[in-house]
Amino acid sequence: MVDHETPTDERTELLAGELHERARTLNHLTQGTPGLTRPEAACTIAGNLAQTAFRLAKTAEQLDAFLHRELDAGRLVHERGDGLLPTALKAHDALAAACEQSMNLGESFRGVQGALAAIRGIDADSETPQRAQGETELRVEEQTDQATASDIQPAARDFPRSIGDVLSGPPAAPSSPSHRPSSKPPSPRREM
């Protein structure tokens, strides 16, 4: 849907159908061979799925607000003659549950993204990370063993004040934690 176009029910329904088809295509692309080839891609996908889940929670809230407005305005009827209010309350409760579950899903995908952020794939023609890290640590140890007192002394000239002098100054005020938006879903409205 283009942003400058006036939204209509038909366009909104079409977009929801496209979302369904995109999820189906994503399922197909992440399955089997060749599927995914890099963990970085899985991390990105998890992040996008987290954002999608949070946005679906917002959509559920907006559907509930729409039904509430229409019910209050008297623009709804039950086509089978059943009680309109009990049916609307069932829809409200189901949308509140969908909102909460979407928030939980978003948090879960956010956790997946956080866990995968530090994981990288190994190329077939590159060394394993453990072997490379071990060799780096060995080189550092060798360089340290070869260092003499004469190599270390000149560095002291670059520091005119002792560390005790630097640390004995007045204590700094603790910085205030940055405001973080609540990751909990909003409380569902139960009245209609």
C-alpha positions in Angstrom: 0.0 0.0 0.0 1.4 3.4 -1.0 1.5 5.9 1.9 -0.2 8.7 0.0 -3.2 6.6 -0.9 -6.3 6.8 1.1 -6.7 3.5 3.0 -9.8 1.5 2.3 -11.1 -1.7 3.8 -10.3 -3.6 0.6 -6.7 -2.4 0.6 -6.3 -3.2 4.3 -7.7 -6.7 3.7 -5.4 -7.2 0.7 -2.4 -6.1 2.9 -3.3 -8.7 5.6 -3.5 -11.3 2.8 -0.1 -10.3 1.5 1.3 -10.6 5.0 0.0 -14.1 5.2 1.6 -15.0 1.8 4.9 -13.3 2.8 5.0 -15.5 6.0 4.4 -18.6 3.8 7.2 -17.6 1.5 9.5 -17.0 4.4 8.8 -20.4 5.8 9.6 -21.9 2.4 12.9 -19.9 2.1 14.2 -20.9 5.6 13.5 -24.6 5.1 16.0 -27.1 4.0 18.8 -26.7 1.4 19.9 -24.1 0.4 17.8 -22.2 3.0 19.9 -20.1 5.3 23.6 -20.1 4.9 24.7 -17.5 7.6 23.8 -17.2 11.2 23.9 -13.4 10.7 20.9 -13.8 8.4 19.0 -15.8 11.1 19.8 -12.9 13.6 18.4 -10.3 11.2 15.3 -12.4 10.5 14.7 -12.9 14.2 14.9 -9.1 14.7 12.4 -8.5 11.9 10.1 -11.1 13.2 10.3 -9.4 16.7 9.3 -6.1 15.1 6.5 -7.8 13.2 5.1 -9.4 16.3 5.1 -6.1 18.2 3.3 -4.5 15.3 0.7 -7.3 15.2 0.1 -6.5 18.9 -0.6 -2.9 17.9 -2.9 -4.1 15.1 -4.9 -6.2 17.6 -5.3 -3.2 19.8 -6.5 -1.1 16.9 -9.0 -3.8 15.8 -10.3 -3.8 19.4 -10.6 0.0 19.5 -12.5 -0.1 16.1 -15.0 -2.6 17.4 -15.4 -0.6 20.6 -16.1 2.6 18.7 -18.6 1.0 16.4 -20.4 -0.7 19.3 -20.6 2.6 21.2 -21.9 4.3 18.1 -24.6 1.7 17.6 -23.3 0.7 14.1 -23.1 -3.0 14.8 -25.7 -5.7 14.6 -25.5 -9.5 15.0 -26.7 -11.1 11.7 -28.0 -14.2 13.4 -29.9 -12.4 16.0 -27.7 -13.6 18.8 -26.6 -11.2 21.6 -24.4 -8.5 20.1 -22.7 -7.6 23.4 -21.6 -11.1 24.4 -20.2 -11.7 21.0 -18.4 -8.4 21.0 -17.0 -9.2 24.4 -15.7 -12.5 23.1 -14.0 -10.7 20.3 -12.5 -8.2 22.7 -11.1 -10.9 25.0 -9.7 -12.8 22.0 -8.0 -9.6 20.7 -6.6 -8.9 24.2 -5.1 -12.4 24.3 -3.7 -11.9 20.7 -2.1 -8.7 21.8 -0.5 -10.3 24.8 0.6 -13.3 22.9 2.1 -11.1 20.1 4.0 -9.1 22.7 5.4 -12.4 24.2 6.3 -13.6 20.7 8.1 -10.4 20.0 10.0 -10.7 23.2 10.9 -14.2 22.4 12.2 -13.3 18.9 14.1 -10.4 20.5 15.8 -12.9 22.8 16.7 -15.1 19.8 18.2 -12.0 18.1 20.2 -11.1 21.1 21.5 -14.7 21.5 22.5 -14.9 17.8 24.1 -11.5 17.7 27.5 -12.9 18.8 27.4 -16.0 16.6 29.2 -16.1 13.3 29.5 -18.8 10.7 32.8 -20.5 9.8 33.8 -20.4 6.1 34.9 -23.7 4.8 38.4 -22.4 3.8 39.0 -20.4 7.1 40.3 -21.6 10.4 38.1 -22.4 13.3 37.6 -19.4 15.7 39.0 -21.5 18.7 42.2 -22.4 16.8 42.7 -18.8 15.7 42.1 -17.5 19.3 44.5 -20.0 20.7 47.2 -19.0 18.3 46.7 -15.3 19.1 46.9 -16.0 22.9 50.1 -18.0 22.3 51.7 -15.1 20.4 50.7 -12.6 23.1 52.3 -14.9 25.8 55.5 -15.2 23.8 55.7 -11.4 23.4 55.1 -10.9 27.1 57.8 -13.4 28.0 60.3 -11.6 25.7 59.6 -8.2 27.2 62.2 -7.0 29.7 62.1 -4.5 32.5 63.8 -1.9 30.2 60.9 -2.3 27.7 58.3 -1.6 30.4 60.0 1.3 32.2 59.7 3.9 29.4 55.9 3.7 29.5 55.8 5.1 33.0 57.1 8.4 31.7 53.9 8.9 29.7 51.8 8.9 32.9 52.7 12.0 35.1 50.2 11.2 37.8 49.9 8.0 39.8 46.7 6.0 39.6 46.1 6.6 43.3 46.1 10.3 42.6 43.6 9.9 39.8 41.3 7.7 41.7 41.3 9.7 45.0 39.3 12.5 43.5 35.7 13.2 44.5 33.3 10.4 43.6 31.3 11.0 40.5 27.5 11.1 40.7 25.9 8.0 39.3 24.4 8.5 35.9 20.7 8.0 35.7 19.5 5.0 33.7 18.1 5.9 30.4 14.4 5.7 30.1 13.4 2.4 28.5 9.8 1.9 27.2 7.9 -0.9 28.9 8.1 -4.1 27.0 4.9 -5.4 28.7 1.7 -5.3 26.8 -0.8 -2.7 27.7 -3.6 -3.8 30.1 -6.5 -5.0 28.1 -9.7 -3.1 28.4 -12.5 -5.3 29.7 -15.4 -2.9 29.6 -17.6 -2.3 26.6 
